[in-house]
Structures are given as C-alpha cells and as structure tokens.
C-alpha cells in the first residue's frame, strides 16, 4: 500500500513579509503559523510523516519535532523553494509509487478536509494534482506597460495552492530534469516533464501568509476552525 508523506519547505527568508523573524514562526492565535499548518496534517490519518526542510542554521525549527508525532526535520534547505523540495525528496526513503504532498509552511489555513479530499481523489490514479481555487474576479492580460490586451475567460483560470501531490518517482524525476529557475511550484516541474496535473478545488480558505496583513485574515479563519472543532 502506498504511503503518504507531507514535505514542507521552511528555508525561505520571507523577504516580502518584512521581518527578521521568518513568517512561519510568527505568533498566530496563541501558537505560531507553522503550528497551525502542522496541526492540519496531524489530523489526517493517511499522512504518516511530515518532513520539514529547513536551513542548516535554523534553530527555531528544532522544537517542532518534539511537539508533533509525525514531524521529522531535515536541515538541507536550498536557495530556492525548488531546491529545498528537491533536497528533501532525497532524504525521504520512499518507494516509487508512494505519494508526496508538498505544502507551503506559511499556508496555515489549510483545512484537514481539503487535504483528505486531495488524497481521496488522487490516490487510486496515476496522475498527481494540486489544490486550487477557481478564479472569481475578471482576469486581464496586460502588456509590459500594464495596458490591457484582452480579458481571459475566468472559467479556465484556477489559482494554484498547496498541497501539491505527486508520486515520489514522478516528482523526483521532474525536479531532477527541470531547470529549477523555471520551477515556481511542483506542478510546473511536472508540466515541464510532460506529466498530467489534475486540479482539485479547495472548499475552505487556504491563504498563504505573505504580508503582515495576512496574519489578520489567518486569525479570523483559524478562530472559525476552532469554533467548529476542526483540530479536535
């Protein structure tokens, strides 16, 4: 039976957040951003392991291995997200058809039900896929000076999220073959290698903490989850 392992790259500097403290360690609802992310994965029975890929000099990450049953840490983070994911895959001891769910550490509002939905809809197939949200705004394509060229049919537009779930061998080979400078997420690496990527629509808010204001939005979402007993 195939295993399901989550891999969370945690080596980014978070320059857009504008803080010396990495955003995953910022306080949120009496815990940290990373705590809430990990709580969601701990709640999903199928997830057997959560690998945090951190920078070699990251000391704040160490405590999370003792706080959570499924968490392991590999301080092999690279200069980019793609490098961190690639390095993390080399640490994992998996079979070719095991599943890896790559998730943004700062996407702390992921609902356990959406993780479960992703697993349920992909586990019996060969193709991997990603959580994504359907575009609700009108989408404009512009030129270099921000003049509108055309309006794009939003029915064909989805906003990529994480987790992004692929078979271990397919994802490893895709990242090995790709120019990592062109890889913005795991799906793009699989796309470049000719693979098929399935879209699974997320049902709950799944924002990524990128700017300080995002913490206020995340706080409202997490509090609503707590009221609903999501993490119990």
N, C-alpha and C positions, 0 to 999 in steps of 0.2 A: 504494500500500500504506500502510495506517495506521501511524503512528508510536506508540511507547510511551515516555512521559516520566514520570518519578517526580518528585513535588513533596513536599518535606519542610519543614513549618513548624517553624522553630527560634527563634521570637521569644518564646516563653513564659518567664515568670520562674521557674517551678518552685517556687512558694511552699510546696507540700506537702513538697517534698524537704528544706527547712530548711537551705539552704546558699546562701552568696553566689555560689558558682560554679554556673552553670546545669548541670543534671544531664547534659546531653548531652556536657559536657566533662570529666566525672569519669573518673578512671583506671579501666580495666577490662581485666584480662589483658594488661598491658603497652601497651595503647593507650587510646583513650577510648571512651565509649559510642557516640558518633557514628561513630567509625572502623568499628566492627563493623556498624552499620547500613548504612553506605556500602559496606562490603565485600560484603554480601549482594547489593546492587543491581548492583555492578560485575560480579558473577559471572553475571548473567542477560543473555544475548546480545541479546535483544529490546529491552532498555532502552537507548535511545540517549542519554538525557540525564537528569541528576539535578539538579533546581533546589532549592537551599537558600534558604528565605525567612527572612531574619534581621532583627534590629532594626537601625536605621540606625547605632547606636553600637557594634555588636558587632564587635570587632577580632579576637577569637579564631577567628571563622569563616573568616577570610581564607585561612589556610594550607591549608584543605581543597580549595580549587580547584586548587592545585598538586600535591597528593598523589594526586588521583584523576582519571582520564582523562575521566570523564563529568560531573564536577561543575561546575556554574555557581552563582553566588551573586547573589541579588537582595536588597538591604537595604531591603525595603519591608514589613517585618513590621508587623502591626496590633496593637491592644489585645487581640484575641481570636484564637483559632485560625481561626475562620471568616473573619475579616478578613484574616489573613495568607494563607490559601489563596486568597481572592478576589483579593487584590492580586497574588499570584504568578501566577495564571492570566492576568492582564492583561499580564504580562511575557512569557509564553510566546508564541512565534509558531507556532501550530498551525492545522491545518485542522479543520473542524467535527467530522469523524469520527475524528480522532486520539484516542488513549487517554491519560488522565492517571491515574496511580496515586498517590494521596495517602497518605503514611505518616508515622507518629509518629517523630520523630527518636530518641526515647528507647525505642522498641520495637526494641532492638538484637539480640534473639534471633530475629528473622525468618529463616527458613531459605530459601535461594535456591530450593529445590524448591517451596516454598509460593507464592513469587512466580510461578514458572513455571506452577504449577497454576492460579493465578488467571487468568493470561494465556491459557493454553490453553483454559480452559473458557468464557471470555467473548469472546474476540477475534472469533469468527465470528458473533456475535449482535448484537442492537441494545441489549439491556439491560446495564446495569452491575451490579456486585456487590461484595461485601466478603468478606474472610476473616473467619471467625468460629469459635468453639469451642462445641460443644454443651454445655449445662449438665449437670453430673454430680451436683450437690447438689440436695436438695429445696428448692424455691423457695416462699417465703411472701410473700404480700401483706399489708401491715400498715396500720394507721390512723395518725393523727398522734401518738399516744402509744405507738406500737410494739406494739400488740396485734394478733395475727394475725387477719386477716379470712378468709383462705382459702389453701389450698395450690394452686399453679398447676402444671399438667401440664408437667413439665420437658421432655417430648418436643417441646414447641412453643417452647422457650426456647434462644436462642443468645447467647453473649457476643460482642459486636462487637469486631473487631480491625481492624488495617490491614495491608497496603494496602487502600484502597477505590478501585475502578477504574471510571471512567465516561468516556463520550465527552466530548471537550472542550466541545462546544457545550452538551450537556445539563447538565453540571456548572456551567458558567459561567452559564447562564440560571437554573438553580435557585438559585444563591447570590445572583444579582442580584435575584431576585424575593422571596427569603425575608427574614423578619425575623431577622437574624443572631443576635439574642439568644436565639432559639429553636433555633438550629442547634448541636447537640452533636457532630455529625460530618457528613461529606459525604453519607452515605446519608440522614440525616434531612432535609437540604435537598432531595434528590431526591424523597423520600417526600412532603414538603410540596407539591412541584410536581406531584404526581400520577404520578411515574415509578415504574417497577418496579425493585426491587433484589433481586438474586439472592444467596443465601448459598452460599459455597464453604467447606467445612470445612477448617481448617488441620490438618496432620498432625504438626507439630512444636510444641514450646513456643514461645509468641510473647508473652512477658510484656512489660509496659511498666514501665520503671524510674520509679516514682513516689515511693517512700520509700527511705531509705538501705539498709534490709534487702534490698530488691530487687536491689541490686548483688551480694549474695552468691549469690542464686539465678541471676542472669545469668552470674556467673562459672562456676558449675557447668555451665550449659548451653553456654556458649561453649567451655569446655575439652572438652566431649564432642564438639562440632562439629570442633574442631581435631584430636582423635584420629581422627575419621572423614574428615579431609581435605576438609571442606566448602568451604573457601575457596581450595583449590589450583586 
